[in-house]
Amino acid sequence: MRGGRNHPVYAHGLVTKGLFQHTRNPMYVGKFLMVLGVGFASNRWPSLLAITFAYSFMYQCVTLAEEAYLRKKFGAAFDEYCRRVPRWLPRLAGLGETLAGSEFRWRRVLVKGYSEPLGWTLPIVAIGLYNLHKLGPLDEQPGAAGVLLGALGIAVLFAAVMGWLKKSRSPVLRLNDT
């Protein structure tokens, strides 16, 4: 399913192969596991609980909207897919075979997910700065704070450049497999 700001939502076909054989939402499961890792790395229960709640709520809302669209578009085929494949907890049987048969495409990642590193970096930097603050004033820890803010700056710059390249329809980002 595709869409986004100023773009109509569409789906040419129901995707049920690859990772979609193991969970209906492999991208959201992966993103959730990454932010959960950030929560654990924070070493603070409030951070872990806040991240878990926020992302669970956000992905559940998005998923329900997407499923309503897919159910309307694909009807019984989507209902059958939902009966076979779990929404969240991946079915692990055959996962190794699925991964072995997959090809990773860097260009596709850059074109389709260029803003993702910024989404990972924001909570990491926020939690890192919070933890540093708990240890003492940030101006007394310029090295550690600088590393965190530098990482954020790189993520912002990367997202801005990639967004500009995508918006300008640069041939650098042209995909042959969309």
SVG drawing of the C-alpha trace seen along z (x, -y; Angstrom):
<svg xmlns="http://www.w3.org/2000/svg" viewBox="-15 -24 49 48">
<polyline fill="none" stroke="black" stroke-width="0.4" points="0.0,0.0 1.3,-3.4 0.2,-6.9 1.4,-9.9 0.9,-13.6 -0.7,-14.8 -0.6,-11.3 -3.6,-9.0 -3.5,-5.7 -3.2,-2.8 -2.4,0.9 -2.0,2.7 -2.1,6.1 -2.2,7.9 1.4,8.6 1.6,12.0 5.1,13.2 8.5,12.7 8.3,11.3 4.6,10.8 4.2,14.6 5.3,14.3 3.6,11.1 1.1,8.7 3.3,5.8 6.9,6.7 8.1,3.0 6.2,1.9 7.4,4.9 11.0,4.1 10.6,0.4 8.9,1.3 11.8,3.6 14.3,0.9 12.5,-1.7 12.1,0.9 15.8,1.4 16.2,-2.4 13.9,-2.1 16.0,0.7 19.2,-1.2 17.9,-4.2 18.1,-2.0 15.0,-3.9 11.6,-2.2 9.7,-5.4 11.4,-5.8 10.8,-2.1 7.2,-2.3 6.6,-5.7 8.3,-4.4 6.4,-1.1 3.0,-2.8 3.6,-5.6 4.7,-3.3 2.2,-0.6 -0.6,-3.2 0.7,-4.8 1.3,-1.6 -2.0,-0.1 -3.9,-3.2 -2.0,-3.1 -2.5,0.6 -6.2,0.5 -6.6,-2.2 -4.5,-0.3 -6.4,2.9 -9.8,1.2 -8.6,0.0 -7.2,3.4 -10.3,5.2 -12.5,2.8 -10.2,3.2 -9.5,7.0 -12.4,8.4 -12.4,12.1 -8.7,12.5 -7.6,10.1 -9.8,11.8 -8.2,15.2 -4.7,13.6 -5.6,12.3 -6.7,15.7 -3.4,17.3 -0.9,14.6 -0.6,12.9 -0.8,9.1 2.1,8.5 4.0,11.6 5.8,13.0 5.4,16.7 9.0,17.9 8.6,21.2 10.3,20.8 11.7,17.4 15.3,18.5 14.3,19.7 12.5,16.5 15.5,14.4 17.9,16.5 15.8,15.9 15.7,12.2 17.8,9.6 18.7,6.4 18.5,3.2 20.3,0.1 18.9,-2.2 15.3,-1.2 16.1,-1.8 17.4,-5.3 14.4,-6.2 11.7,-4.7 13.1,-5.0 15.4,-8.0 13.6,-9.6 13.8,-6.5 17.3,-7.2 16.0,-10.6 13.1,-8.8 15.5,-6.5 17.9,-9.2 15.4,-11.5 14.5,-9.2 18.1,-8.0 19.4,-11.6 16.5,-12.7 17.0,-9.7 20.8,-10.1 20.6,-13.8 18.1,-13.0 20.5,-10.4 23.5,-12.8 21.4,-15.5 20.7,-13.1 24.5,-12.6 25.1,-16.4 24.9,-19.6 25.3,-19.1 27.8,-21.9 30.1,-19.8 29.9,-16.9 30.5,-18.6 32.0,-15.6 29.1,-13.2 26.5,-15.8 28.4,-16.9 28.4,-13.3 24.7,-13.0 23.9,-16.4 26.3,-15.6 24.5,-12.4 21.3,-14.2 22.7,-16.8 24.0,-14.1 20.5,-12.5 18.8,-15.8 21.2,-16.6 20.9,-13.2 17.1,-13.4 17.1,-16.9 19.5,-16.0 17.6,-12.8 14.3,-14.5 15.6,-17.2 17.0,-14.6 13.7,-12.8 11.6,-15.9 13.8,-17.1 13.4,-13.7 17.1,-13.2 18.2,-10.3 20.5,-9.3 17.4,-7.9 15.6,-6.4 14.3,-2.9 13.9,-0.2 11.9,2.1 9.0,-0.1"/>
</svg>
